């Protein structure tokens, strides 16, 4: 019995030793496999790094191809945007150039009309002055003084010419407006005899001031290229109605505003009329607003 017990114990010790050796061997194999996997992974990473440096890595080539496609697409879009912007700038340039040319032509026509109006106004004032002098018998010409010249004796010194100041031309200062002057001139023309001019010294031919019926006065003036009339402001290209004493009503458009008058254009036949401030102030013409349509 004792012998059998010793055999069993020896067998158990042998089995325990065998299991320990097997476990140790398994650990060694695991470590060896793990080391082999590490070396393989490291070798793979080194190989990929080498391919990346050489530019032959598949993942690198794929991403580079994608970036190249994006670059070409953005470049194409930029070219299209540049073309569109260039066309827009050219269209705006042509449009602004046409507008500038049109504005230049309009300003040139307006300047020409204003100069013509001013010259006609000056011409009218000169004609009024001439007519006034003819009617009153006052002459602007200065008659030369007749002097008697004597022969110079041989021993007399050479006379020195007398440089005298030339007489200043006479000036007429009017205290009346142009319309009032024209009204007085028309009255004088009616009183003037058709056969011979009336003598200014004759008392029966002295100009008489016509008695005018009281008329309504309007506040009319021009400031900074705009017309102020009857508590309203009017400017160029504004649509108006023009009423006269004959109860006629004309549809017009203000074409220009001068210094002492305005020009209006009839909408019916596009003819132009000149209206003076004096006519507006005395109610010869009345301006009413109307819709541009």
Helices and strands as residue ranges (DSSP letters): H 2-54, H 58-136, H 178-191, G 203-205, E 220-223, E 226-229, E 232-234, E 239-244, E 249-257, E 261-266, E 272-276, H 277-281, E 285-289
